[in-house]
Amino acid sequence: MKKSISRLFSLFNNKPKWGLVFLPTILLGIFFYLVTFNNMYSKTYDIERFNRAKETIRSPITIEDEIETDRIMRETVLSVSDRYSVVDEITEEQTNYIDEIFDAIKTIASEEEAKKEDEDDADPLTNEEIVFQLNEMLSSDITDKVDDVLFMQLIQLNDEEREKGEKVFIKTVKNILESGVRVENIDSAKEELHNTIKYASLDDDVKEVLNNLISFAIIENSFYDVEKTMEARRTAASKIEPVVIQSGDIIVREGQIITNELYEDLKLVGLLNKEKSIYPGIGLGIFIFLMLSLIGYELNRLYQRNNLDSGKVLAIMFISVLTVAMMKIVSYYYDPLNQLYLLVPIATGVLLLKILIYERLSIIMAVIFAILGSILFNGQIPSSLNMEAFAYFLFFQLAGILFLSNVRDRLIIVNVAFGMALVNVMMILMFIFLSFEKFELKQVMIHSSYGAGAAILAAVLTIGILPFFETGLGILSDGKLLSLANPNQELIRKILTEAPGTYHHSVMVANLSESACEAIGANGLLARVGSYYHDIGKTVQPHYFIENQIGMRNPHDFISPKDSAEIIISHVTCGTEMLKEHNLPQEIIDICQQHHGTSLVEYFYRTEVNNNPDKEIDKADFRYPGPKPMTKEAGVISICDSVEAAVRSLQEPSPEKITEIIDAIINAKLTDGQLDYTPLTLEELHIIRNTVLEALKGIFHSRIEYPAEEEK
């Protein structure tokens, strides 16, 4: 295992820019593409007609079934009945003819009645004469179609009964004609009139006469209307909705026989094609490329800030692979009904990224993981995304990032779990209430338990996996730094017991460095812990350092300045070796190695020059081996280390003297080029200067001198 990890480290470190930025991005892109490929490509089937389906098959696309649409439209148009128009003139004409017959008979009957009242000697008209007179009075359209016998029968009826029959007859005829009488229903119309007369309260003689008049009264008055018929068919056709097979619709269920219709549907949506289209692959590639652009940009940003190493790169890759792999495994058991994506502890990845690297990257990866989740849980329906899964995963992860406010306290992850659980349950309730579907309390409880369980599982996995990244990949997290700052650490106890003056000096430097780093936005915790260990090499020969010389003569008085300089310089190399032996993080080792840079041990150099005025002294023998500080934290510790030692040597430190010393030390380091390789700006140096000055003023403030008790 260790050999494999070391090979990975060497792979990334051989070509820094390529290995730390481009190669990880490309590898992640290949992994993302392979994992999501099946979800964007539709599976094809080798199916024959009239066989049973071995599995349930869903449509991968949304497409219109034009053949089915045309069939439904054709059937709908043909089902529209012909439209007819009633000719009102014919209706009015027929009712007028009937009125004319009855009015003429009334007129003749009135004349005959008048003759009787006048006691005229003229003989009354015979029935034949009355019929003859009717033929002269009525229009030819009536006399040509109505038999004289019928006229004779009407004349012979009682006037009162005839009037009753007239009302019933005319009213019924008018209603029937207004409803429209066509050729095909003329017999039914006559039958309707016949039934009306049959059940009317009339004498049988009247009914017989009226029945004989039916053939004349009921005629065709409703005719086929081409324009209305075509308009009705066009209206019906316009209301036909296209038959669309929606993406995700079940075409064939498991065990169902493949009919010709189902076979054509499978063919229509492209599930029977033997050759796959390359276009979905191209689209997926573009999608993955856009996501990788964000990852590559962030990795390059970290690289330019000297905040990216092989351990962090491997951590990003492992976390990404782990998170996506979890979603992929669960997606195999996912179904739109079980909603298993709610159980995925996707927030584990972003919590680890925030703790191990930094918050901005975790937010970007949260968006990317949510997008990949929407692809993986699309039910293997190409060209579709599960937007519910995307929203759930996104808010789940952002909640974790938001609630994880203090990464130095690991117990806060427990509070983060409760916060994420609350957000998850709220998201689930939102989905349920917005679905407009009936839901059961049992279903709500099950899905809510999924969300709460995913949050708790994410917190547990974060706590459990974190030590692997801290130890296995050598990533220096805040939690690791806090453990290294424990006074019970072996090396810290070694300084405390063997070099107490150095320990006090280290604590003072730690306080100053942490304040200064936090003021400029650097890692204050790293500066504090680095300060604790930066002088660990002094424990080899502690009495050769002035802070540990309590009640004893300075041993440097008995050796040459060059030997003294070698002993002073050796505390850097010895400290570096001790830190490596105890497997401390590289960042701590670098601070120990760089905190003096290549500066000159000036006191012993000047002493050597004064002792040998005629001899040329090589400054290289009196310089620290370096390298110079490379990070902001190392540069700050370099300044604070020198300032603390110089201020502590003052007999009566005053604000003016402290200010002079700080300015002199910073100017000297700038002039000597000791800060050339640090990313510190002049503005940040000014902030460091003011921060350290305020801190030292608070430490070395003036005190009241209490008067001694007068001797009696």
Secondary structure, DSSP 8 states (H G I E B T S, - for coil): -HHHHHHHHHHHHHSHHIIIIIHHHHHHHHHHHHHHHHHHS-------TT-B-SS-EE-SS-EE-HHHHHHHHHHHHHHS---EEE-HHHHHHHHHHHHHHHHHHHHHHHHHHHHHHTT-SS----HHHHHHHHHHHS-HHHHTTS-HHHHHHHHHS-HHHHHHHHHHHHHHHHHHHHH---GGGHHHHHHHHHHHHHTSS--HHHHHHHHHHHHHH----EEE-HHHHHHHHHHHHHT----EE-TT-EEE-TT-B--HHHHHHHHHTTSS-SS--SHHHHHHHHHHHHHHHHHHHHHHHHHHTT---HHHHHHHHHHHHHHHHHHHHHHTT--TTT-GGGG--THHHHHHHHHHT-HHHHHHHHHHHHHHHHHHTSTT-TT---HHHHHHHHHHHHHHHHH---TT-TTHHHHHHHHHHHHHHHHHHHHHHHT-S---HHHHHHHHHHHHHHHHHHHHHHHHHHHIIIIIS----HHHHHHHT-TTSHHHHHHHHH-HHHHHHHHHHHHHHHHHHHHHTS-HHHHHHHHHHTTGGGGSSGGGSGGG--SS--GGGGS-HHHHHHHHHHHHHHHHHHHHHTT--HHHHHHHHHTTTT-B-HHHHHHHHHH-TTS---GGGGB-------SHHHHHHHHHHHHHHHHHT-SS--HHHHHHHHHHHHHHHHHHTTTTTS---HHHHHHHHHHHHHHHHHHT------------
